[in-house]
Amino acid sequence: MTNKELKKLTRAELLEMLLIQSREKQKLEEELAETRKQLSEKEIRIAESGSIAEAALKLSGVFEAAQRAADQYLENVKRTAEKEAAP
């Protein structure tokens, strides 16, 4: 809308336009706040998934170490049994 057109509007029309703009601004601010909240929640989920993946890798290392210890124990049991079986 041009300046000339704006000058032709009545005070009531101008106030109505201002009211409409104010409502739209409020609506957009609410949408922005909601979008920011959703983004924050997604960032938290991404960070947590990284932590979960990291924890899983650490746990898998624990399980690997436990398996090595179990294998070593079984090997020692076999050697001990063989020594005791040999005359």
TORGU-522011 format. One record per residue: residue number from 1; x, y, z of N, C-alpha, C in turn. Coordinates in nm, 3 decimals. Layout:
<recs>
 seq     n.X     n.Y     n.Z    ca.X    ca.Y    ca.Z     c.X     c.Y     c.Z
 NUM       X       Y       Z       X       Y       Z       X       Y       Z
...
</recs>
This chain:
<recs>
 seq     n.X     n.Y     n.Z    ca.X    ca.Y    ca.Z     c.X     c.Y     c.Z
   1   0.085  -0.117   0.000   0.000   0.000   0.000   0.090   0.124   0.000
   2   0.057   0.215  -0.085   0.140   0.336  -0.099   0.105   0.438   0.009
   3   0.191   0.538   0.022   0.166   0.647   0.118   0.037   0.720   0.085
   4   0.013   0.739  -0.043  -0.107   0.811  -0.086  -0.232   0.735  -0.042
   5  -0.229   0.603  -0.060  -0.343   0.520  -0.020  -0.361   0.521   0.132
   6  -0.249   0.517   0.205  -0.256   0.520   0.351  -0.316   0.652   0.400
   7  -0.283   0.761   0.335  -0.333   0.892   0.376  -0.484   0.904   0.356
   8  -0.539   0.825   0.264  -0.682   0.830   0.236  -0.763   0.750   0.338
   9  -0.695   0.665   0.416  -0.768   0.581   0.512  -0.810   0.662   0.634
  10  -0.922   0.621   0.692  -0.969   0.687   0.813  -0.889   0.638   0.933
  11  -0.902   0.709   1.041  -0.833   0.671   1.165  -0.876   0.530   1.208
  12  -1.003   0.499   1.197  -1.055   0.367   1.236  -0.994   0.257   1.148
  13  -0.983   0.285   1.019  -0.923   0.186   0.928  -0.775   0.163   0.961
  14  -0.706   0.273   0.992  -0.565   0.260   1.029  -0.549   0.180   1.159
  15  -0.636   0.209   1.256  -0.630   0.135   1.382  -0.662  -0.014   1.360
  16  -0.757  -0.041   1.273  -0.791  -0.180   1.241  -0.670  -0.251   1.177
  17  -0.603  -0.184   1.087  -0.482  -0.242   1.025  -0.375  -0.269   1.130
  18  -0.360  -0.172   1.221  -0.262  -0.187   1.328  -0.296  -0.305   1.418
  19  -0.422  -0.321   1.449  -0.469  -0.432   1.531  -0.442  -0.566   1.461
  20  -0.471  -0.574   1.334  -0.446  -0.696   1.256  -0.297  -0.729   1.256
  21  -0.214  -0.628   1.233  -0.069  -0.649   1.233  -0.019  -0.695   1.369
  22  -0.076  -0.637   1.474  -0.036  -0.673   1.610  -0.071  -0.819   1.639
  23  -0.191  -0.861   1.598  -0.231  -1.001   1.618  -0.141  -1.096   1.541
  24  -0.110  -1.060   1.418  -0.024  -1.145   1.337   0.116  -1.154   1.398
  25   0.164  -1.041   1.448   0.296  -1.041   1.513   0.296  -1.134   1.634
  26   0.192  -1.127   1.715   0.180  -1.213   1.834   0.179  -1.360   1.793
  27   0.102  -1.391   1.690   0.093  -1.529   1.641   0.230  -1.578   1.594
  28   0.300  -1.496   1.520   0.433  -1.533   1.470   0.533  -1.551   1.584
  29   0.524  -1.466   1.686   0.613  -1.479   1.802   0.586  -1.611   1.875
  30   0.458  -1.650   1.885   0.424  -1.777   1.950   0.477  -1.895   1.867
  31   0.462  -1.887   1.735   0.513  -1.993   1.647   0.665  -2.003   1.659
  32   0.731  -1.888   1.666   0.876  -1.887   1.679   0.918  -1.951   1.811
  33   0.850  -1.918   1.919   0.882  -1.977   2.049   0.863  -2.128   2.046
  34   0.755  -2.175   1.985   0.730  -2.319   1.974   0.837  -2.387   1.889
  35   0.874  -2.324   1.780   0.977  -2.379   1.692   1.111  -2.387   1.766
  36   1.144  -2.284   1.840   1.268  -2.285   1.918   1.266  -2.397   2.022
  37   1.151  -2.417   2.086   1.138  -2.525   2.185   1.160  -2.661   2.119
  38   1.098  -2.682   2.003   1.113  -2.808   1.932   1.259  -2.830   1.891
  39   1.325  -2.724   1.845   1.465  -2.734   1.806   1.551  -2.773   1.926
  40   1.524  -2.710   2.039   1.599  -2.741   2.160   1.580  -2.887   2.199
  41   1.456  -2.936   2.192   1.429  -3.075   2.226   1.502  -3.170   2.131
  42   1.505  -3.135   2.003   1.575  -3.219   1.905   1.725  -3.219   1.932
  43   1.779  -3.102   1.967   1.922  -3.095   1.998   1.955  -3.181   2.119
  44   1.866  -3.180   2.218   1.886  -3.263   2.337   1.884  -3.411   2.297
  45   1.786  -3.449   2.214   1.778  -3.589   2.169   1.903  -3.630   2.093
  46   1.953  -3.541   2.010   2.074  -3.572   1.933   2.192  -3.590   2.028
  47   2.205  -3.502   2.125   2.314  -3.512   2.222   2.302  -3.640   2.302
  48   2.180  -3.675   2.343   2.159  -3.797   2.421   2.187  -3.920   2.337
  49   2.149  -3.917   2.210   2.175  -4.034   2.126   2.325  -4.054   2.109
  50   2.399  -3.943   2.103   2.544  -3.954   2.097   2.597  -4.016   2.225
  51   2.541  -3.976   2.338   2.583  -4.032   2.466   2.548  -4.179   2.476
  52   2.431  -4.215   2.425   2.388  -4.356   2.429   2.478  -4.439   2.340
  53   2.510  -4.388   2.222   2.599  -4.461   2.132   2.736  -4.478   2.195
  54   2.783  -4.373   2.259   2.914  -4.379   2.325   2.910  -4.481   2.439
  55   2.804  -4.482   2.516   2.789  -4.577   2.626   2.784  -4.719   2.573
  56   2.715  -4.739   2.462   2.708  -4.872   2.403   2.846  -4.920   2.360
  57   2.923  -4.830   2.302   3.059  -4.867   2.262   3.144  -4.904   2.384
  58   3.129  -4.827   2.490   3.205  -4.858   2.612   3.161  -4.992   2.670
  59   3.029  -5.016   2.670   2.980  -5.145   2.720   3.029  -5.259   2.635
  60   3.033  -5.239   2.505   3.081  -5.346   2.419   3.227  -5.376   2.451
  61   3.305  -5.274   2.487   3.443  -5.296   2.529   3.449  -5.376   2.658
  62   3.356  -5.351   2.749   3.349  -5.426   2.875   3.317  -5.571   2.845
  63   3.221  -5.593   2.756   3.184  -5.730   2.721   3.299  -5.803   2.652
  64   3.372  -5.734   2.567   3.488  -5.795   2.501   3.594  -5.834   2.604
  65   3.620  -5.746   2.698   3.718  -5.777   2.802   3.672  -5.895   2.888
  66   3.543  -5.899   2.920   3.489  -6.010   2.997   3.501  -6.140   2.919
  67   3.477  -6.135   2.790   3.490  -6.256   2.706   3.635  -6.302   2.702
  68   3.728  -6.211   2.689   3.871  -6.248   2.689   3.908  -6.312   2.823
  69   3.859  -6.255   2.933   3.888  -6.310   3.065   3.828  -6.450   3.078
  70   3.707  -6.469   3.029   3.643  -6.601   3.035   3.719  -6.701   2.950
  71   3.762  -6.661   2.832   3.840  -6.750   2.745   3.972  -6.789   2.811
  72   4.037  -6.690   2.872   4.163  -6.717   2.940   4.141  -6.811   3.058
  73   4.035  -6.792   3.133   4.003  -6.880   3.246   3.982  -7.023   3.197
  74   3.904  -7.040   3.090   3.880  -7.174   3.036   4.010  -7.238   2.988
  75   4.095  -7.160   2.927   4.224  -7.212   2.881   4.307  -7.259   3.001
  76   4.308  -7.182   3.108   4.382  -7.221   3.229   4.323  -7.347   3.292
  77   4.192  -7.359   3.291   4.127  -7.478   3.346   4.167  -7.600   3.262
  78   4.168  -7.586   3.131   4.207  -7.698   3.043   4.352  -7.739   3.069
  79   4.441  -7.640   3.081   4.583  -7.672   3.106   4.599  -7.742   3.241
  80   4.529  -7.691   3.339   4.537  -7.753   3.472   4.484  -7.896   3.468
  81   4.375  -7.917   3.396   4.318  -8.052   3.384   4.412  -8.144   3.310
  82   4.479  -8.093   3.207   4.573  -8.174   3.130   4.694  -8.212   3.216
  83   4.743  -8.117   3.297   4.857  -8.144   3.384   4.822  -8.250   3.487
  84   4.701  -8.240   3.540   4.659  -8.336   3.643   4.633  -8.473   3.580
  85   4.593  -8.478   3.454   4.565  -8.606   3.386   4.694  -8.673   3.344
  86   4.798  -8.597   3.317   4.927  -8.656   3.274   4.998  -8.720   3.392
  87   5.053  -8.848   3.373   5.122  -8.914   3.484   5.254  -8.856   3.518
</recs>
